[in-house]
Amino acid sequence: MVYAINGKLRGGNSAFAFIGSYTDKGDGIQVKVTTQRHNADPAFKPLFGIDMITLTLKGADHGGMVDFEGTALQLPGVHFKAILTRIAD
């Protein structure tokens, strides 16, 4: 799960924390987010095969969903896509 509030991204799962920032510009949402392992259990595999990675993404808002595309700085040529669903309190 990832929370996006006031330009900051925070989130994680059982093995990784997600820390980053975003800006909402006229041409889309710009994101930079880094993963950091917090659980040494090798049963939890990293998505990209390495524990620490920085994603740079550009997104488009589609109402209740945001489509993102981008790359990982540590793995040039590897393309990343995600669709996030907005939730509210």
Secondary structure, DSSP 8 states (H G I E B T S, - for coil): -EEEETTEEEEE-SSEEEEEEEEEETTEEEEEEEEEE----TTS--TTSSS-EEEEEEEEEETTEEEEEEEETTEEEEEEEEEEE----
